[in-house]
Amino acid sequence: MIILQIIFFLIILFVVKTAIIVVLFNEEVKNVQKRDPAARSILEVVLLYQGLHALIHHRIAHYFYQRNLFLIARLVSQASRFFTGIEIHPGATIGKDFFIDHGMGVVIGETSIIGDNVLLYQGATLGGTGLEKGKRHPTIGNNVVIGAGAKVLGNITIGDNSYIGANAVVIKDVPANSTVVGVPGRITKQDGKKIELSLDHIHILDPLMQNLEELEKRIKELEKKN
Ligand SMILES: CC(C)(COP(=O)(O)OP(=O)(O)OC[C@H]1O[C@@H](n2cnc3c(N)ncnc32)[C@H](O)[C@@H]1OP(=O)(O)O)[C@@H](O)C(=O)NCCC(=O)NCCS
């Protein structure tokens, strides 16, 4: 009998939670449906999307954080991490239409600022680079996509409409409308145009890469002479 009561209580809790999400976080739910073609129904999104759950928990944790209730804020965020595998520090500022796809392993640091319409894939990290205090995490512009496993580190800015490739490690500012790949991150496209690394000296982020390009050019010249 007691088991039946527990099951009944859990079902009620479940229905109430679902109703609260649908009513209070309707915009977030719609955003997931818009972003993920695999999302078939509102119920599926509300019940099964960890990225949505993590965002809703973060909105609650951030509310407490802003009122200096740091322990409760951390409690909510750590509980969320336990259930979703996504760790968002309650201090992080996140804009509208944010979506985390797949989610597992995403980490967002305390002083990160994320603009509107940003998409993060699993394993993406917005992290710090040391023990410094103050603003030490990235600022992400609007309409940015951060690929699976990418690490964006330090107090840097990623410009609007940029694409950070899977597994890239970005440690320097990225101008708007750029595509960045590799370790350390290199800009491969700007304003929709491919960047020729050996000719472009403004956008090269990696001096080692620059030297290698230079060497390659000289070897080709020598080969031509022979
Ligand atoms: C970066 C990315 C957006 C590429 O965009 P694109 O503009 O179409 O780039 P291209 O495919 O034309 O590739 C450009 C160059 O970068 C290389 N490249 C592309 N993605 C790369 C990556 N993640 N890491 C290293 N190099 C990469 C390509 O090999 C190509 O090199 P080349 O010019 O020497 O041939 C894309 O490859 C990516 O990483 N997306 C992330 C998606 C993701 O995380 N999905 C998870 C789904 S679960």
The ligand as an SDF file (V2000), in Angstrom:
LIG
                    3D

 48 50  0  0  0  0  0  0  0  0999 V2000
   34.4660   24.0740  -37.6800 C   0  0  0  0  0  0  0  0  0  0  0  0
   33.2950   23.6000  -38.4890 C   0  0  0  0  0  0  0  0  0  0  0  0
   32.1150   24.4610  -38.2010 C   0  0  0  0  0  0  0  0  0  0  0  0
   33.6880   23.6260  -39.9590 C   0  0  0  0  0  0  0  0  0  0  0  0
   32.9970   24.5280  -40.6440 O   0  0  0  0  0  0  0  0  0  0  0  0
   33.2260   24.8140  -42.2260 P   0  0  0  0  0  0  0  0  0  0  0  0
   33.2850   26.2730  -42.3670 O   0  0  0  0  0  0  0  0  0  0  0  0
   32.2070   24.0640  -42.9810 O   0  0  0  0  0  0  0  0  0  0  0  0
   34.6810   24.2810  -42.4960 O   0  0  0  0  0  0  0  0  0  0  0  0
   35.1990   23.2040  -43.5430 P   0  0  0  0  0  0  0  0  0  0  0  0
   34.4870   21.9190  -43.3620 O   0  0  0  0  0  0  0  0  0  0  0  0
   35.1800   23.8680  -44.8930 O   0  0  0  0  0  0  0  0  0  0  0  0
   36.7050   23.0210  -43.0570 O   0  0  0  0  0  0  0  0  0  0  0  0
   37.6770   24.0220  -43.1530 C   0  0  0  0  0  0  0  0  0  0  0  0
   39.0010   23.4550  -42.7340 C   0  0  0  0  0  0  0  0  0  0  0  0
   39.0060   23.2290  -41.3120 O   0  0  0  0  0  0  0  0  0  0  0  0
   39.2190   21.8240  -41.0340 C   0  0  0  0  0  0  0  0  0  0  0  0
   38.3440   21.5160  -39.8910 N   0  0  0  0  0  0  0  0  0  0  0  0
   36.9950   21.5460  -39.8680 C   0  0  0  0  0  0  0  0  0  0  0  0
   36.5490   21.2840  -38.6450 N   0  0  0  0  0  0  0  0  0  0  0  0
   37.6460   21.0700  -37.8770 C   0  0  0  0  0  0  0  0  0  0  0  0
   37.8210   20.7690  -36.5160 C   0  0  0  0  0  0  0  0  0  0  0  0
   36.7850   20.6530  -35.6820 N   0  0  0  0  0  0  0  0  0  0  0  0
   39.0820   20.6600  -36.0330 N   0  0  0  0  0  0  0  0  0  0  0  0
   40.1590   20.7910  -36.8630 C   0  0  0  0  0  0  0  0  0  0  0  0
   40.0530   21.0980  -38.1720 N   0  0  0  0  0  0  0  0  0  0  0  0
   38.8050   21.2250  -38.6750 C   0  0  0  0  0  0  0  0  0  0  0  0
   38.8430   21.1140  -42.3130 C   0  0  0  0  0  0  0  0  0  0  0  0
   39.5240   19.8910  -42.4120 O   0  0  0  0  0  0  0  0  0  0  0  0
   39.2810   22.1050  -43.3610 C   0  0  0  0  0  0  0  0  0  0  0  0
   40.6860   22.0380  -43.4840 O   0  0  0  0  0  0  0  0  0  0  0  0
   41.3860   22.2880  -44.9530 P   0  0  0  0  0  0  0  0  0  0  0  0
   41.0200   23.6910  -45.3490 O   0  0  0  0  0  0  0  0  0  0  0  0
   42.8470   22.1130  -44.6750 O   0  0  0  0  0  0  0  0  0  0  0  0
   40.7920   21.2650  -45.8490 O   0  0  0  0  0  0  0  0  0  0  0  0
   32.9090   22.1320  -38.2130 C   0  0  0  0  0  0  0  0  0  0  0  0
   33.8400   21.2560  -38.8160 O   0  0  0  0  0  0  0  0  0  0  0  0
   32.8020   21.7650  -36.7420 C   0  0  0  0  0  0  0  0  0  0  0  0
   33.7770   21.4320  -36.0700 O   0  0  0  0  0  0  0  0  0  0  0  0
   31.5700   21.8140  -36.2330 N   0  0  0  0  0  0  0  0  0  0  0  0
   31.2470   21.4040  -34.8970 C   0  0  0  0  0  0  0  0  0  0  0  0
   30.0010   20.5980  -34.9360 C   0  0  0  0  0  0  0  0  0  0  0  0
   29.8080   19.7630  -33.6950 C   0  0  0  0  0  0  0  0  0  0  0  0
   30.4600   19.8960  -32.6920 O   0  0  0  0  0  0  0  0  0  0  0  0
   28.8390   18.9000  -33.7810 N   0  0  0  0  0  0  0  0  0  0  0  0
   28.5170   18.0280  -32.7060 C   0  0  0  0  0  0  0  0  0  0  0  0
   27.2800   17.2800  -33.0990 C   0  0  0  0  0  0  0  0  0  0  0  0
   26.9250   16.0550  -31.9200 S   0  0  0  0  0  0  0  0  0  0  0  0
  1  2  1  0
  2  3  1  0
  2  4  1  0
  2 36  1  0
  4  5  1  0
  5  6  1  0
  6  7  2  0
  6  8  1  0
  6  9  1  0
  9 10  1  0
 10 11  2  0
 10 12  1  0
 10 13  1  0
 13 14  1  0
 14 15  1  0
 15 16  1  0
 15 30  1  0
 16 17  1  0
 17 18  1  0
 17 28  1  0
 18 19  1  0
 18 27  1  0
 19 20  2  0
 20 21  1  0
 21 22  1  0
 21 27  2  0
 22 23  1  0
 22 24  2  0
 24 25  1  0
 25 26  2  0
 26 27  1  0
 28 29  1  0
 28 30  1  0
 30 31  1  0
 31 32  1  0
 32 33  2  0
 32 34  1  0
 32 35  1  0
 36 37  1  0
 36 38  1  0
 38 39  2  0
 38 40  1  0
 40 41  1  0
 41 42  1  0
 42 43  1  0
 43 44  2  0
 43 45  1  0
 45 46  1  0
 46 47  1  0
 47 48  1  0
M  END
$$$$
